[in-house]
């Protein structure tokens, strides 16, 4: 007999890299929040806020090419740069194009889409970024499920910006008493966020991915991705695509 989770039993954990997902993931009856602040999940949220119909995440460039050859709009990024032969990567500004409204897009990125692929065993997968932080917290508050915050990291390594977002979610859920079962991972992420929240840009000044994007002259993207709660859409993985 299935026993429903009582509100005061709900737990929140943070998986700091996709490599650790098998360690943290124990049941498909949870909500997995995929996080790639710089920049995949920020771009995905921006796309839906600007009217894109769906985004099909794929883990390899070859998969994206196959869709592109079938007539799909396809975007590909590796190591912060647009892959040769594609018109878009994962800059949020690329997805503000009015010509993309109502369209289906295929997307592959260095870290974000691979994290989505890793999470596919879960019943519920949503996309989180600072851009839709409040909407994500509200969504999770209303679900009678445990939560696993999956940080895309950088090539299976820990990164600071995704961990800060996981900490923000942990902070707000614990503040409104929705969750009482904070694991050590979520307590640690929450402490990071509380330290950084007044000026996340300054806190991240020396972070590896911020430096990487700065070298590519993508400071504009960085500043955009650190805005809080400017969108209300919560993209969810359904079938083989993200939709709202």
RAJOWO-V706048 format. One record per residue. N is the residue number from 1. PHI is phi in whole degrees, 0 to 359 (* if undefined). PSI is psi in radians with two decimals (NA if undefined). D_FIRST is the distance of its C-alpha to the first C-alpha in Angstrom with 2 decimals. Layout:
BEGIN
n=N phi=PHI psi=PSI d_first=D_FIRST
n=N phi=PHI psi=PSI d_first=D_FIRST
END
This chain:
BEGIN
n=1 phi=* psi=2.29 d_first=0.00
n=2 phi=284 psi=2.27 d_first=3.79
n=3 phi=252 psi=2.16 d_first=6.32
n=4 phi=287 psi=2.63 d_first=9.66
n=5 phi=281 psi=2.20 d_first=12.76
n=6 phi=285 psi=2.66 d_first=15.24
n=7 phi=304 psi=-0.71 d_first=18.73
n=8 phi=282 psi=0.03 d_first=20.27
n=9 phi=256 psi=-0.14 d_first=17.92
n=10 phi=294 psi=2.45 d_first=18.79
n=11 phi=239 psi=2.72 d_first=20.92
n=12 phi=227 psi=2.25 d_first=23.77
n=13 phi=232 psi=2.73 d_first=25.35
n=14 phi=242 psi=2.20 d_first=28.45
n=15 phi=257 psi=1.93 d_first=29.07
n=16 phi=284 psi=-0.29 d_first=32.85
n=17 phi=211 psi=2.68 d_first=33.48
n=18 phi=301 psi=-0.46 d_first=31.69
n=19 phi=298 psi=-0.46 d_first=32.62
n=20 phi=269 psi=-0.04 d_first=30.16
n=21 phi=305 psi=-0.78 d_first=27.23
n=22 phi=299 psi=-0.43 d_first=25.61
n=23 phi=286 psi=-0.73 d_first=25.85
n=24 phi=272 psi=-0.48 d_first=24.14
n=25 phi=274 psi=1.99 d_first=21.60
n=26 phi=238 psi=-0.25 d_first=18.41
n=27 phi=208 psi=2.44 d_first=15.70
n=28 phi=283 psi=-0.13 d_first=16.32
n=29 phi=273 psi=1.09 d_first=14.30
n=30 phi=209 psi=2.94 d_first=17.54
n=31 phi=259 psi=2.14 d_first=20.90
n=32 phi=261 psi=2.17 d_first=23.73
n=33 phi=257 psi=1.98 d_first=27.14
n=34 phi=272 psi=2.30 d_first=29.95
n=35 phi=232 psi=2.17 d_first=33.23
n=36 phi=213 psi=1.39 d_first=36.75
n=37 phi=302 psi=-0.80 d_first=39.09
n=38 phi=252 psi=1.41 d_first=42.31
n=39 phi=213 psi=0.01 d_first=41.88
n=40 phi=302 psi=-0.89 d_first=39.28
n=41 phi=287 psi=-0.46 d_first=36.63
n=42 phi=293 psi=-0.70 d_first=39.49
n=43 phi=293 psi=-0.70 d_first=41.05
n=44 phi=297 psi=-0.81 d_first=37.85
n=45 phi=298 psi=-0.68 d_first=37.44
n=46 phi=296 psi=-0.71 d_first=41.14
n=47 phi=300 psi=-0.81 d_first=40.95
n=48 phi=289 psi=-0.59 d_first=38.35
n=49 phi=295 psi=-0.39 d_first=40.28
n=50 phi=254 psi=0.32 d_first=43.27
n=51 phi=95 psi=0.15 d_first=41.71
n=52 phi=298 psi=2.49 d_first=40.57
n=53 phi=282 psi=-0.83 d_first=38.18
n=54 phi=203 psi=2.77 d_first=36.11
n=55 phi=231 psi=2.18 d_first=36.39
n=56 phi=262 psi=1.90 d_first=35.40
n=57 phi=277 psi=2.31 d_first=35.07
n=58 phi=231 psi=2.65 d_first=36.29
n=59 phi=272 psi=-0.32 d_first=36.82
n=60 phi=236 psi=2.69 d_first=40.25
n=61 phi=296 psi=-0.66 d_first=43.62
n=62 phi=298 psi=-0.65 d_first=43.95
n=63 phi=296 psi=-0.74 d_first=40.85
n=64 phi=296 psi=-0.69 d_first=42.37
n=65 phi=297 psi=-0.70 d_first=45.67
n=66 phi=299 psi=-0.76 d_first=44.09
n=67 phi=295 psi=-0.72 d_first=42.68
n=68 phi=300 psi=-0.70 d_first=46.04
n=69 phi=292 psi=-0.37 d_first=47.85
n=70 phi=272 psi=0.07 d_first=45.72
n=71 phi=101 psi=0.04 d_first=47.00
n=72 phi=284 psi=2.65 d_first=44.32
n=73 phi=287 psi=2.18 d_first=45.37
n=74 phi=232 psi=2.46 d_first=44.49
n=75 phi=233 psi=2.48 d_first=44.66
n=76 phi=214 psi=2.36 d_first=44.77
n=77 phi=226 psi=2.43 d_first=45.38
n=78 phi=220 psi=2.28 d_first=45.98
n=79 phi=54 psi=0.62 d_first=47.17
n=80 phi=89 psi=-0.06 d_first=47.71
n=81 phi=239 psi=2.68 d_first=49.94
n=82 phi=293 psi=2.33 d_first=49.70
n=83 phi=288 psi=2.41 d_first=49.63
n=84 phi=305 psi=2.35 d_first=52.84
n=85 phi=97 psi=-0.11 d_first=52.63
n=86 phi=246 psi=2.64 d_first=50.10
n=87 phi=271 psi=-0.35 d_first=51.05
n=88 phi=223 psi=2.71 d_first=48.33
n=89 phi=243 psi=-2.09 d_first=46.39
n=90 phi=233 psi=0.50 d_first=44.04
n=91 phi=285 psi=2.24 d_first=46.40
n=92 phi=305 psi=-0.56 d_first=44.93
n=93 phi=294 psi=-0.45 d_first=48.36
n=94 phi=294 psi=-0.44 d_first=48.19
n=95 phi=264 psi=0.17 d_first=45.33
n=96 phi=267 psi=-0.01 d_first=47.28
n=97 phi=296 psi=2.10 d_first=49.41
n=98 phi=302 psi=-0.43 d_first=49.46
n=99 phi=290 psi=-0.22 d_first=49.78
n=100 phi=271 psi=-0.14 d_first=46.16
n=101 phi=300 psi=2.25 d_first=44.81
n=102 phi=80 psi=0.03 d_first=42.50
n=103 phi=265 psi=2.80 d_first=42.65
n=104 phi=256 psi=2.29 d_first=40.12
n=105 phi=238 psi=2.44 d_first=40.82
n=106 phi=260 psi=2.36 d_first=39.94
n=107 phi=224 psi=2.32 d_first=39.88
n=108 phi=229 psi=2.39 d_first=40.03
n=109 phi=224 psi=2.96 d_first=40.74
n=110 phi=300 psi=-0.76 d_first=41.32
n=111 phi=236 psi=-0.78 d_first=38.15
n=112 phi=298 psi=-0.87 d_first=36.06
n=113 phi=289 psi=-0.47 d_first=35.17
n=114 phi=290 psi=-0.60 d_first=34.46
n=115 phi=294 psi=-0.70 d_first=31.92
n=116 phi=298 psi=-0.76 d_first=30.23
n=117 phi=301 psi=-0.74 d_first=30.27
n=118 phi=296 psi=-0.55 d_first=28.68
n=119 phi=272 psi=-0.02 d_first=25.80
n=120 phi=299 psi=-0.28 d_first=24.96
n=121 phi=290 psi=-0.36 d_first=21.72
n=122 phi=287 psi=2.61 d_first=20.17
n=123 phi=292 psi=-0.63 d_first=18.56
n=124 phi=229 psi=2.13 d_first=21.02
n=125 phi=234 psi=2.21 d_first=24.56
n=126 phi=235 psi=2.92 d_first=27.23
n=127 phi=251 psi=2.25 d_first=30.87
n=128 phi=238 psi=2.52 d_first=32.37
n=129 phi=205 psi=2.90 d_first=36.00
n=130 phi=299 psi=-0.49 d_first=38.17
n=131 phi=297 psi=-0.49 d_first=39.30
n=132 phi=236 psi=0.53 d_first=35.96
n=133 phi=307 psi=-0.92 d_first=34.83
n=134 phi=298 psi=-0.69 d_first=34.38
n=135 phi=294 psi=-0.68 d_first=32.46
n=136 phi=295 psi=-0.79 d_first=30.04
n=137 phi=300 psi=-0.76 d_first=29.51
n=138 phi=297 psi=-0.76 d_first=28.94
n=139 phi=301 psi=-0.84 d_first=26.44
n=140 phi=292 psi=-0.60 d_first=24.40
n=141 phi=298 psi=-0.56 d_first=24.70
n=142 phi=272 psi=-0.22 d_first=23.05
n=143 phi=270 psi=2.41 d_first=20.04
n=144 phi=269 psi=1.00 d_first=16.86
n=145 phi=220 psi=2.72 d_first=16.79
n=146 phi=290 psi=2.85 d_first=18.43
n=147 phi=232 psi=2.37 d_first=21.82
n=148 phi=238 psi=2.02 d_first=23.78
n=149 phi=269 psi=1.94 d_first=27.46
n=150 phi=258 psi=1.88 d_first=29.00
n=151 phi=278 psi=2.25 d_first=32.78
n=152 phi=292 psi=-0.51 d_first=34.73
n=153 phi=62 psi=-2.72 d_first=37.48
n=154 phi=230 psi=1.84 d_first=40.58
n=155 phi=51 psi=0.89 d_first=40.33
n=156 phi=70 psi=0.27 d_first=37.40
n=157 phi=250 psi=2.75 d_first=39.18
n=158 phi=300 psi=2.45 d_first=38.47
n=159 phi=225 psi=2.79 d_first=40.18
n=160 phi=281 psi=-0.74 d_first=40.92
n=161 phi=294 psi=-0.70 d_first=40.45
n=162 phi=292 psi=-0.66 d_first=36.84
n=163 phi=295 psi=-0.61 d_first=36.02
n=164 phi=296 psi=-0.71 d_first=37.78
n=165 phi=294 psi=-0.74 d_first=35.62
n=166 phi=302 psi=-0.68 d_first=32.44
n=167 phi=293 psi=-0.64 d_first=34.07
n=168 phi=297 psi=-0.79 d_first=34.87
n=169 phi=297 psi=-0.79 d_first=31.28
n=170 phi=300 psi=-0.72 d_first=30.22
n=171 phi=300 psi=-0.92 d_first=33.15
n=172 phi=288 psi=-0.61 d_first=32.43
n=173 phi=292 psi=-0.68 d_first=28.70
n=174 phi=286 psi=-0.55 d_first=29.44
n=175 phi=296 psi=-0.69 d_first=32.45
n=176 phi=267 psi=0.22 d_first=30.55
n=177 phi=65 psi=0.29 d_first=27.84
n=178 phi=294 psi=-0.68 d_first=25.04
n=179 phi=240 psi=2.37 d_first=23.95
n=180 phi=247 psi=-0.23 d_first=24.55
n=181 phi=263 psi=1.23 d_first=23.23
n=182 phi=277 psi=2.16 d_first=26.25
n=183 phi=284 psi=2.94 d_first=26.55
n=184 phi=305 psi=-0.67 d_first=30.07
n=185 phi=297 psi=-0.72 d_first=30.42
n=186 phi=285 psi=-0.56 d_first=29.89
n=187 phi=296 psi=-0.74 d_first=32.14
n=188 phi=295 psi=-0.78 d_first=34.81
n=189 phi=296 psi=-0.69 d_first=34.62
n=190 phi=298 psi=-0.71 d_first=34.79
n=191 phi=296 psi=-0.69 d_first=37.88
n=192 phi=300 psi=-0.82 d_first=39.49
n=193 phi=296 psi=-0.75 d_first=38.98
n=194 phi=297 psi=-0.56 d_first=40.35
n=195 phi=289 psi=-0.60 d_first=43.38
n=196 phi=261 psi=-0.29 d_first=43.96
n=197 phi=299 psi=-0.48 d_first=42.97
n=198 phi=287 psi=-0.44 d_first=46.47
n=199 phi=204 psi=1.39 d_first=47.99
n=200 phi=295 psi=-0.58 d_first=45.62
n=201 phi=300 psi=-0.78 d_first=48.49
n=202 phi=292 psi=-0.70 d_first=50.51
n=203 phi=299 psi=-0.63 d_first=47.62
n=204 phi=270 psi=0.10 d_first=47.04
n=205 phi=308 psi=-0.71 d_first=50.78
n=206 phi=258 psi=0.18 d_first=50.78
n=207 phi=290 psi=2.61 d_first=47.41
n=208 phi=296 psi=-0.75 d_first=47.75
n=209 phi=286 psi=-0.57 d_first=46.35
n=210 phi=298 psi=-0.76 d_first=48.37
n=211 phi=297 psi=-0.69 d_first=51.48
n=212 phi=298 psi=-0.79 d_first=50.60
n=213 phi=289 psi=-0.60 d_first=50.33
n=214 phi=297 psi=-0.69 d_first=53.47
n=215 phi=298 psi=-0.45 d_first=55.38
n=216 phi=266 psi=0.21 d_first=54.38
n=217 phi=60 psi=0.75 d_first=55.67
n=218 phi=246 psi=0.54 d_first=52.23
n=219 phi=300 psi=-0.59 d_first=52.57
n=220 phi=299 psi=-0.72 d_first=52.11
n=221 phi=296 psi=-0.75 d_first=48.64
n=222 phi=302 psi=-0.89 d_first=47.75
n=223 phi=298 psi=-0.67 d_first=48.84
n=224 phi=295 psi=-0.77 d_first=47.02
n=225 phi=292 psi=-0.31 d_first=43.69
n=226 phi=268 psi=0.04 d_first=43.87
n=227 phi=289 psi=2.52 d_first=44.02
n=228 phi=256 psi=2.25 d_first=41.14
n=229 phi=55 psi=0.86 d_first=39.19
n=230 phi=266 psi=-0.18 d_first=41.69
n=231 phi=237 psi=2.67 d_first=39.10
n=232 phi=250 psi=-0.10 d_first=36.12
n=233 phi=283 psi=2.45 d_first=34.48
n=234 phi=238 psi=1.67 d_first=31.25
n=235 phi=297 psi=2.41 d_first=31.20
n=236 phi=232 psi=2.47 d_first=27.84
n=237 phi=280 psi=2.10 d_first=27.38
n=238 phi=225 psi=2.12 d_first=26.52
n=239 phi=71 psi=-1.97 d_first=27.13
n=240 phi=242 psi=0.25 d_first=30.10
n=241 phi=218 psi=2.74 d_first=31.62
n=242 phi=273 psi=2.36 d_first=31.52
n=243 phi=215 psi=2.96 d_first=31.79
n=244 phi=237 psi=NA d_first=31.68
END
